[in-house]
Amino acid sequence: MLSAHLLLRRTLLRALPALLCGLLAGCGSGARPAGAAGQEVRRAVAEWSAAPPEALAGVPLEGWSYEVTSVREDGVRAFARAELRYRLAGFDAAPAGSAREVELAAGPGGRWRVTADRPAPGALPQLWDQGPVTVRRGAHALVLGGAGQSPETLEAVAAEADRAVPAVSAAWPEPWAGRVVVVVPGSLERMAQLLGRPADEYRGLGAVTVGRVGTAPAAADRVVVNPEGYGQLTAEGRRIILTHETTHVATRAATTETTPLWLSEGFADWAAYRGTGSSPAQAAPALGRAVRAGELPGALPVNGAFAFGGDADALARAYEGAWLACRLVAQEWGDAALVALYGKAGREPLPTALQETLGTDPAGLTRAWQDYLRRELR
């Protein structure tokens, strides 16, 4: 069983674009390409998809459309591959998407009728594929609950997300949408289905963030809550985890593949822990034990240190070390310098970003961080 501390910290490290846009698979064997009936199939799909499914009643949607990319006929059946595009009104700066397969049957007079709509082979399911979606709105948040999720849980998540957004804006003064979409599936297993990974990979998580890095404006980010892990957290833990994940949403446009994970994860934790009064000894127990045992880290955590599936204690030390590095920068150089470093590190090599914002280099920051660990965790 993962510790409650690690439960707070583990987060999805990089974007999962497959959640937003599925992969198209090849046509099945034995079917013939669409002939003249192809246009009729496309027309039938267009008419059928003019309105979202009943499972999404109450969800604020705009731009809902199916773009058919291929059609194949198989006797009295037809299969249309389509790319679904839609936005959550007031929340998505760019369309979300999903690769779908629409099945149709031939009716009287040769008219086609849609009989099924499902993820295309190889694509991930959407929340409504698992059943009706329940909606709760806050001042800054839209919460989408999966089938089986309780209204009380969704109300509580909306209230916590509403507290997280202003906290993130205070830590990240750069422009961002100032709102967040939170998805709460009905179970851990259903969460894993949406993300396309084994459930065990998320068992110790409170929530993850999915989206594309380096996009401006940030497109269709989602915070996905693990109802099992989130339910095990204290009230303080739930506040911290949602603030951490919302920080990833806010900083998405400034985050690129060049941004070190110690900076992106450490900044999210720094934003989440601001104002909590948590000391390094309280919030970094795994790293504290290592430092007191004489195992002072020789370098800032590398990207690989944040990978799931390895040593849980080592993962906790990586997150704790990243948080303390950002905490050090904020204390010694100022909050504005930390924000500037984050922005620069997404556009320039880290040595350049450090020199331009802090007047130091990676070796200098590492030495200062090691000294900080000795002082704070002894």
N, C-alpha and C positions, 0 to 999 in steps of 0.2 A: 504493500500500500504506500502510495506516495505521501510525503509529508504535506501538511496544510500549507507550509511555506512554498513548496515546489508547485502545489496546486495553483497558487496565486501567480506564479511567474511564467509557467510554460505558455507559450503563445506561438501561433503559426508564424514562421520566420519570414517567409516570402510569399508573394502573391500566388493565389491559385486561380489562374485565369480559366481553368477548365470548369470551375463552378459557374462562371459567367457565360462561357461560350463552349458548347460541346464539340466533339470531333465528329466529322462526317465519316461514315463507313461505306464500303463498296456495296454495290447491288448484289442481292442474293442470286444464286444460280437458278436456272430453270425458268426465269421470267423473261418475257420479251420486252424490248423497249416500247415506250408509249408511242402510239401512232396518232391518228387524228383525235382520238379520245383524250389525248394529253391536255388539250386546251379545256375540255369539259371538266377534267379532274382539277385543273388549276382554278377554274371558275368555282367549282364546288367548294374547294378549300377556302377560297377568298370569301365566299358567302358565309360559310360556317364560322370562320375566324373573325367575323366582323365584331363580335362581342367576346370578352374574356369568359372562361368557364365559370360555372356557378361556385366552384370551390374558392374563387377569388372575390366573391361578392364582398364589398366593403373595402377592398384594397384600392388605394388611390392610383389608378393606372392611366397612362396616356401613351399614345403612339403604339398601341398593341397591334401587331401585324405579323403574318406568316409570309415569308418570301419563299416560294417553292423553287427549289434548285434542280430537282430532277423528279421524273415520274416513271414508274414502270407498271405494266399491267400483268396480271396473272389470272387469266380467265375472267371470272366475274368479280375479281378483286383488283384493286389498284393500290399502290404505295407511293406516297409523295414525301420526298425529303424536303424539309423546309427549315429555314432559319427564323426563329421567333425573335422579335425585337420589341422591347417595351421600356418604359420608364416609370418609376414611382414618382408621381407628381409631387413637386415641391422638395424632392430629395435627391434624385439622380441627375447629375450634370451631363451624363452621357448615357446612351441606351445600354441596358443589360441584354443578354441574349442567351439562346439555348438552341441546340440542334435537335430537331424533332422529326419523328416519322408519323405521318398521318395515314391511317388505313381507311380505304373506302370500299363500298360494295355497290355493284351495279343494280339499279332499281328498274321499275317499269319505264318503258320508253327510253332505256339506255341512260337515264339520269344517274349520276353518281351521288352517293350519300356517305358522309363521314361516319365511321363506326368506332374508331379508336384514335387516340392521340397519345403518344408516348415518347420518351427520349429516343433519339436515333441510336442505333447500335454504336457502342463506344462512348456515348455522351452520358453526362450525369443527370440524375433526376432533379426536378425542381421541387420546392416545398409543397406545391399544390398536387404534385403527383402522389404524395403520401396522404392526401385527404384534405378536407376543408381548412382554410387558413383563417385564423382569428386575428383581428386587428385591434391594437391599442395605441392611442396617440398621446404624446406628451407635448410639452412646449417646444422641445428640441429634438424629439425622438419619435420614430415610427417603429413599433414593435410588431412583428409578424409571428404569430404562434402556429405551430404545426398541429396536426390532428392529435387529440388527446392531451394537449397542453391546457393547464388550468387557467381560467381568467385571473385568479389571484396572483399567480406567478407572473403573468404578463403585465399586470398592473404594477407589481413591485419592480420588475425590470425597467418599465417605462419611467418610473419615478427615479430609479438609480441612474439611468441614462441621462435624464434631465439634469441631475446634479453633476454628472461627468462632463457634459459639454462646456459649461462655464469654467470649470476647473481646467480643462484643456485649453480653452481660449486664453486663460490667464497665463499658462505656461508657454503657449505657442502664439505669440501676438501677430504672426504673419497671416495674410488673408486665407480663410478656408470657409467652407459652407456653413459651419456652425450648427450642424445637425447630423444625426446619425440614424442609420437603419440597423435594427437588431433583429436577428432571426433566432427564434427559440423552437427548435424541433421538439417532437413529442417524446423523444428518448435519445440516449447516447447512440444506439444502433442506427436510428434514423438520421442523426447528425452525420455519422460516418458515411452513410449512403450518399448524402448530399455532397460530401467532400471527396468521395471516391477513395477512401483509405480504410484500413481495418479499424474497428472500434477500439481495440486495445491502444492504438496510438493516441487516442483522445481521452482515455479513461482518467488520466490525472490532470486534465485541463479544465479551467473554468470557462474559457471562451477563446475563440481565435478570430482573426481578421482576414478577410479575403478581398482581393482587388488587384489592380495592376499598378506596379510602381512606376514612378517617373511620368505620370500623365497629368496634364494640366488642361482643363480642370480634371480633378480626380474622378474616375468613372465608376459608378455603381459599386462602391465599397459596401461590404456587409460585415457586421460583427455577428458571429454565429456562436450562440451560447450552448455549452454542454449542460443539459439540465441536471445530469447526475453530479458532475463536478461542481457546478455552480451552487447546487443545493447543499453541498457539504461545507461551503464557505461561511464564515461569520459575516455579519453585516459590514464590518470594516473590510473584510476580504472581497466581498462583492463590489464595494465601492472602488477598491483599488484595481480590481481586474477590469471593470468596465471603463475606468478612466484610462488605464494602460491601453486597452484596445481602441478606445476612441482617439487617443493620441496618434495611433498608427493611421487612422482615417484622416486626421487633420494634417499630418505631415506627409501624406502620400505623394503629393505633387513634388515635394522637395526631396523625396527618397528615390535613389537610382541604384543600379547595380554596383556603383562605386562606393555607396555609403556603407561603412563598416557596420557589421551587425552589433558590435559592442556599442556603437553610437546610437543606432536606431532603437535597439532594445533598452539600452541604458537611459536614453532620453524618455522613452515611454514610462519606464519605472520612476524616473525623476519627477515627471509630471504627476504620476499617480500618488507618490509619497509626499509631495509638497503639502505642507500644512497638517500632516498627520501627527507630527511629533515623534515618529518612529526613529529610534537611534540606529546607527549602523550595526551595533551589537544585537539589537532586536530583529532587524529586518535582513541581516546577512549572517545567519547562524552557521551555515555550511562553510563559508569563506572564513568566518571568525575562528572556527575550530582549526582550519588548516593553518592560518597565520599563527595561532597560539602554539601549534605543534611544530613551528619552524618551517612550514611549507609555503613561504611567500611566493606568489606567482612571479615568474620571470618576465612575463610580457602581458599586455592587454589581451583579453580573450580573442582568439581567431574565429573566423566565421564558422569553421567546422565544430567549434565547441558548443554551438547552439543547436546541433542536430539532435533530433529525437531518437529514441531507441537505444541509447547507450547508458552510461553510468548516470543515474539520477542525481547523485550527489555532485558529480562533476558538472552537470548541467546547471544545478542550482548555483554552484560557485561562479560559473560563467555569467549568469544573470546578475548575481550580486556584485561581481566585480565590475560589470558594465554600469550598473546603477551608481556605484561608488565613484567610478571615473567621471560620470556626468555630474554627480554631486560635488566632486572636487572642483571641476571646471566652474560650476555655478558659484561656489563659495569663494574661490581664489580669483577668478577673472570676471565674474558677474553673470547673471541670467542672460543678459543680452549677448554676451560673448558666446555662451553655449548655443543659443539660437542661431547666431551667425555662423558658428562652426558647423552646425548641422546643415545649413543651407549651402555653405561652401563645399563641404565634403561630398555633396551630391553632384557637384559640377566640376570639381578639381581633385587631383590626387591629394591624399590625406596630408602628406608633408607640406604641400602648398597651403592647404586649408588651415593647418595648425599655425603656420608661420604668419599668415595674413590676419588671423583672428586672435591668437593667443601669444604670438611672438616666440613660439617654441617649436621643437621638432618632436617626432615620435619618441625618440630616446629620452628627451627632457620630460615629456608628459608621463612616460612610463616611470621614470625615477620619482617624479612628484606623486604619482599614484601609489607607488610602493611605500613611500614615506607616509602617505595618508592612511594606507591600510594598517601600517604599524601603529600609528597614533590612535586610530579609531577602533581597531579590533583587538587591541592587546588585552 
